[in-house]
């Protein structure tokens, strides 16, 4: 199976692949070199997901600002 470039993955695709990577690493049945490669891909997937989330949050803030609503985050109840 050819791995799709991470930059081409949607958030959902990246999360699903990250879950598979974590599962493989947790099982511990992967050779050392393969584990290192999996860890590196997992780290890149995590960063990709974080960027996608940050981009989505920025878009929501722009929409809220355009609607004249407060921009930013509010603390959770009880926090």
C-alpha positions in Angstrom: 0.0 0.0 0.0 1.4 3.4 -1.0 1.1 6.0 1.7 -0.7 9.2 0.7 1.4 12.3 1.4 0.3 13.7 4.7 -0.3 17.1 3.2 -3.0 15.6 1.0 -4.9 14.0 3.9 -8.1 15.4 5.3 -8.3 15.7 9.1 -10.4 12.6 9.3 -8.0 10.5 7.2 -5.0 11.7 9.2 -6.7 10.9 12.5 -7.7 7.4 11.3 -4.1 6.8 10.1 -2.7 8.1 13.4 -4.9 5.7 15.3 -3.6 2.8 13.2 0.0 3.9 13.8 -0.5 4.2 17.5 -2.2 0.7 17.5 0.8 -0.8 15.7 3.3 0.8 18.1 1.3 -0.2 21.2 1.2 -3.9 20.0 5.0 -3.8 19.9 5.2 -6.4 17.2 7.0 -4.1 14.8 10.8 -4.2 14.1 12.9 -1.4 15.6 13.5 0.4 12.2 9.9 0.1 11.3 8.8 1.4 14.7 11.0 4.5 14.2 9.5 5.1 10.8 6.0 4.6 12.2 6.8 7.0 15.1 8.0 9.7 12.7 4.9 9.3 10.5 2.7 9.4 13.6 4.4 12.6 14.8 3.9 14.2 11.3 0.3 13.1 11.3 -0.2 14.6 14.8 1.2 17.9 13.6 -0.9 17.9 10.5 -4.1 17.3 12.6 -3.1 20.1 15.0 -2.7 22.5 12.1 -6.0 21.5 10.5 -7.7 22.1 13.9 -6.0 25.5 14.3 -7.0 26.5 10.8 -10.7 25.5 11.4 -10.7 27.4 14.7 -9.3 30.5 12.9 -12.1 30.2 10.3 -14.8 30.0 13.0 -13.4 33.0 14.7 -13.5 35.0 11.4 -17.1 33.9 10.9 -18.0 34.9 14.5 -16.2 38.3 14.1 -18.0 38.9 10.8 -21.3 38.3 12.6 -20.4 40.7 15.3 -20.0 38.0 18.0 -17.3 37.7 20.5 -14.1 36.2 19.2 -11.9 33.9 21.2 -12.5 31.1 23.6 -14.4 31.1 26.8 -13.3 29.1 29.9 -15.1 25.9 30.5 -17.6 25.7 33.3 -16.0 24.7 36.5 -12.5 25.3 35.2 
